Amino acid sequence: MNRLSVVDEMFLRAHRGMGTPIALQGLWRTADPVDRALLDRIHEALRVGPLGRRVVRSRVPGARPRWQETGWAHPPAVTDQAIPTAALLDWADSQGDDLDPETGPGWRLSATELAEGGCVMSLTCSHALADGRALTLAIDHALTGTPLAAPVAGHTDWADARKQWATVLGGTARALRRGLPPRPTPPVDRKIMSAHVLPGRTTRSAIVQVPAREWNRVAVARDGTANSLFVHLIANMLWNSGFQEPTIVASLPVDTRDEPRVDNDMAMTEIAITREDTPASLRRKARAAYEHRMTSPGGLPEELLQVIPDRWAAALAKGAGERDILCSNIGTLPDSLLTLGPHPCTGVAARAIHPGLRPDRLPRTRLSGYLTRIADTYTLSVVSLDPEAAHSPGLLTKRALADLELTAQSW
């Protein structure tokens, strides 16, 4: 659809400072340098693809903003000098700056050589443009031309406004007949003001690769699934970091697309995790949770957030989908991502980063995990949003994997 969804607009408001800033990122490692001509060809394919668009707002009250193709793009960003491998994730974290889905461009392709050999390529885009699955579809389309679902033609602004107002007014009236909904209690931002938290270092990251055969063996041995083992792992990492609460609430994104579309086509659900939970019990909890998605407060229509002023909508939706941990299983990536031109990839990862996140406005989420599989490898990306955590994500990941008798290769 060429109109923004409720979820699109939530991420757009976050991008504009009314929420937690989020950008999606894909990372590719190769054993040898990627030549500039190949990078330029990938960049050009992305520029004319579905990421080459921006948000255009309507002057008609109630009409949703729409997407407009632009072809705008930052030029490919290549570092002048190779960086140490130890600085790889710091470099990757910095690739989310200066993205704007309204004035454009909302995405960036960049690359750097590693001093110890090899290369890393990054594709980063504003979450308003795409979710994790959509980012993989966009790069697959650019690399191989894999077809994508065509955008659905939208209504005129006046027709869209009439439809939106009818939905909002009718849905609100039905909700009010059931009684006045309770006023939602907005979450309180965590404020970290410790002197040792340096500006721009509010998040820390780790990426590891685990053989799929080993991951699945451990999951099956515990009567779980690859996904429930993932959730179990991230919860244990949070407890190992010093989290004191007896229960951890996890948010679980659910891919809702029925066609390959580059957009935010997802819903959120949640589960409560205790220290007694196992991959087996989490498997049952997750299965039940997927049948009960998060909804707007009091049964009010979610489209309400699209017809009221942005700051009201931001206040009403503050913290939506944010829980103690985020466990985003992006799923199996297409095999086309295993190579960049003639270069085999030694690693492929997908995750979210948080450009501009301030220590005095941290979300409830303390730890985010992103799981992908490609060929015979699971890749786990971990992002800590707790600057005062006693341990780094790398150490937490190694400990949690060791507890499960899993070995991993760190990026």
N, C-alpha and C positions, 0 to 999 in steps of 0.2 A: 504494500500500500504506500502511496506517496504522501500520506499524512502521518504525523508523528503519533505513536501510541502513548498510552499513559506512562509506560515504563521508559520510553524514549525521553519524555519530558522530565521525568524524575532525574534521569542522568544528566539532562541538559541543565536543569537547575543546579545540580551538584557541581557541574562544570563552572557555573557562574558564581560559585561561592556559597550556595545555599544547600550545603550537604557535604558529604565526603567525596573529594575529587577522585575519580577513577578513570584510568585508561587501560585498554587491553593491549597485550603485547605477545607476539610470537617471536621466538628466538631460534636460530639455526646455527650450529657449529659445524665447521668443515675442517679437515686436516690440512688443507692448503688454501692459499688466498683465493678469493673470488675476484675475478678481474672486473674492472669498472664497466666495460661494455655490457657484461651480463647483468650487473646491478642496474644499469640504465634501462635495459630491456624489461626487467621485472618492474622497475619503477613506472615505465610508460604503460605497461599493461594494467597496473594498479590505478594509474591516473585516469584512465578512460573506463575503469570498472566501477562497481557499486560504491566504493569508498570515496570516489570523486564527486561529492555532493555537499550541500550545506543546507542549513535550516533557513527558511523564509517565513517570517511571521505575517499573519493576516491582520488587516485593520477591521475586520468584521468581528464584533464581540461574540465569542463562543466558537468561532471557527478554529480548527486546529492548525498549527503551523504545518507547512508542507516541505518536502524535500525538493531541492532543485539541483539538477546536474550542473557541475561547474568545470570539472577537470582541473581544479586548482590543486596544487601539491607543493610541499616543500621540496627543494631539490634534494637528490640523494646526498645524505650526510656521511662523509667518510673521514675518519680521523687522519691527521697528518702523520702521526707516528703510531707504531704498534704500542699496545698497552699490556701490562703484566696480566697474566691469566687471573691472578688473585684480585684484580680490579674489574674483572668482567661484569659482575653484577652491579657494582657501583656505576659503571658506564651505562649498563642497560637501564638502571633506575632513572638515569638523567635524560632518557629519550622521550619522556612524556611532556616536556616543557613546550610551551608555545603551540599548543593544539587548540583549535577553535572551530567547533562544528557550525557556528553561525557566520562568522566573517571569513572563515577558512584560512588555511587548510586544516582539516580535522585529523590528519594522519601523517606519518613520517616513516620513510624507509632509510635505514642507516646501517653502517658496517664499520668494523674495525679489525685490523689484524692483531694477533696476539704475539707478544714478544717471544714466547716459548714455541711458537709455530701455530699455524691455523688461522681461522677467521671466524668472526661472529656477525651474523646479519640480524637486524631487528626490524620488525614491522609493528608500529605502535599506532593506535587510533583512540580517539575519544570514545568512551562507552556509550555516548549518545548515538554513535554511528552503528555500533555492532556489539553483540555479546561474544563470548568465547567461541562458540560453535560457528558463528557468522564470520569471525576473523579467519578461521581455517577454510571456510568456503571461499572467501575473497581471495586468499593466496592460492588456493587450488585452481580457481578460475583464471588467475593471472598466469600461473605456471603452465597449465594444460588446456585452458579453454573449456573446462568442464561447465556444462550449461547450468544456469541459475534460473529460478522461477522469475518470470517477468513481473514487475511491479503492477499492482492492481490500480487501474485508473481511478482517480479520486473525484469527488463531487466538486462543484463550484464552492467558493467560500460561503455563499449564502445558504446553499443546500446543506453544506456540512454543519454550519452553525445551527440550522433548524433541527437537524438530526441530533446534534449534541445536546441542545437545550431540551428537546423532547425526552431524551434518555435520562438526563439529570433530573428534570422536574418530575417525571413519572416515577423514577426510582426513588427519589427523595420522599415523595408523597407516600409510596408504599412502605418505606422504612419508618416514617413517622407514625403511620397507623399502628405499627407494632410497639410504639412508645418511643420517647425521646432517647436517642442513643447516648450512652455515657461519653463524656468528653475524654478523648484519649490523653493519657499522661505522656508527654514527650520525654524521651530519654535525656539524661543529663550528659553533656560532653565530658569526657575524661580530660582533665587538665594536668599535664606533666610540665612542671617548671624547674626540674632539677638542673643544676648547673652543668652536669656532665652530658646533657642532651644537646648536641650541637645543632645549629640551624641546618635544615635540609636533611637531617639524619633521623627523622622520626620513624622510618621503617628500615628493616634489615631483612635480607633474603637468603635463601638457599635453594639449590636445584640439585636433585640426585636422580640417577637412573638405576632401575632394578630390573633384572631379567623377569619377563612376564611369567615364565614357568615357575620361578621361585615364589613370586607374589601370589599366584593362583594356588600353588601348593599349600602355602601357609593359610590362605583364606579357606580352602576346602577342609584342611585339617581342623579348623576351628568352627566348622559348619557355617561359614559365612560366605560372602561374595567378595569380589575384588573391591566393590564399592564400600561395603560395610567394614572391610579391613582398613580402607582409607579413612573413613570417619573415626574408627577406633584409634588409629594412629595419631590423627590430628588432636583428638581429645586428650590422649595421653601426653602429647607434647605440651599442651597447655597446662595440665596438672604438674608436669615436671618443671615448668617454668616458674612455679610458685603460686599458681592460682589457688585460692583458698576455699572457694565455694564448693559445697558438696555436689552440686549439679551444674553441668555445662549445657547450655542451650546452643544447638548448632543450626544454622540456616543452610538449606540444601536447595540450590537452583535446579529447576526442572526444565529441560528443553521441550518446548511445546510446538515446534514447527512440524508441519506435515509436508513441506516442500523445501528445497534448498534455497533459502532466502537470506540475504545479508541485512539483518536488522536485529532488534532485541525481541526475540520470540521466546520468552521464558516466563516461568512463574516461580514462586518461592514457597517452600514449606519448611517446617522445623521439627526437631526432635529434642527431647531432654535426655541427657546422658549422665549416668551415675558411675561411680568407680567400680561397681559390680558388673557393669555391662560388658559384653563380649561381642566379637564380630557376629556371633549367632543371634544374640538378642537385638543388636543394632540392625541386623538384616530385617527382623520382624518389625521393628519400630519404623524403619525407613519405608518399608512396603506400605504400612498403614498411613504414614504421613503423606505419601504421594497422592493419596485419595482425598486429602484435605489441604488444599492450597491456602496460603495466606490471602485474606480478603480485606477490603476497606472497613474501617470501624463502623460498628452499628448497622452493617448491611447497606450503608449509603453507596450509591453507584460510584465506582472509581473515576468515572468521567467527570465527576465534580471537580477533580484536581485540574482539569483542563479548561474550565470556564471561569475560575476565580483567579484573582491576581496571583502572580508568582510567589510573593512572600507569604500569602495566606496558604497557598498550596504547599509550600515548603514547610511551614509550621505544622500543618495538618499531617503531612507525610514524614515528618522528621523521624529518622531512625528506622523507617520501614525496611524490613528485610535484614536489619542488622541484629545479630545475636553475638554470643561470646566467641564463637568460631564460625568460619565459613568453609564449607567443604564442597568445592565445585568440581564435579567429575565431568570434564569436557568430552570424554569418550575417545573413541578410536579415530585417529587422524588418517586422512587419505595417504596412500603410498606415494603420491606425487611429491609430498613434502620430504621424502627421504633423500632427494637430490636437489642441488641447485645447478642447473645446467650439467656440466660434466663432473661436478664435484659431489661425491657421496657425503651425506651428513653424518657426523659422529654423534650428534645429539639434536633433538627437537623438543622445545618446551613452549607451553602457553600459560599465561598467568595474567594477573592484574597488577598495576602499580598505582601509586597515589601521588602524582606530582602536586607540589604545593601544600601538602597536608601539614597543618600547624600543630605543634606540641600542646597548645592550649585549646584545641578543638578536635580531639581524637574521638573516633566513634566507639560504640560499645565493643565492636569486634576487636579482639586482641590478636588473633592468629587466623590467617587465611591459607587454605591449601587448595592446590589445583592439580588434578590428576589427568594425564593423557596416556594413551597407548598408541604406539606406532610400531608395526611389525612385531618383533619379539621383545619389546622393551616398554616398561611403564616409566614415565617421567613424573616425578613429584616436585612441584614448585611450592615453596613455603614462603610466606611473607608475614613477618611479625610487625604488628602495629602497636607494640608496647615497648617504647624506648627504654623503660626502666627494668625490663625483664632481665633476670640474672644471667641467663644463658643466651648465646646467639642461636639463631634458627639452625645453623649448621650442626652445632653440638646437640641441640634438642632432637634433630632429625636422626642423627647417628645413634643416639641413645635409644630412641623409640624403635628404630629398626633393629638394633641389637637385641632389644627385649623380645622381639618377635623372631629372632634368629635369621634376620635378613641382612644381606650385605648389599652395599650400593656403591656406585661410582659417582663421586661428587663433581660438579662442574667447577 
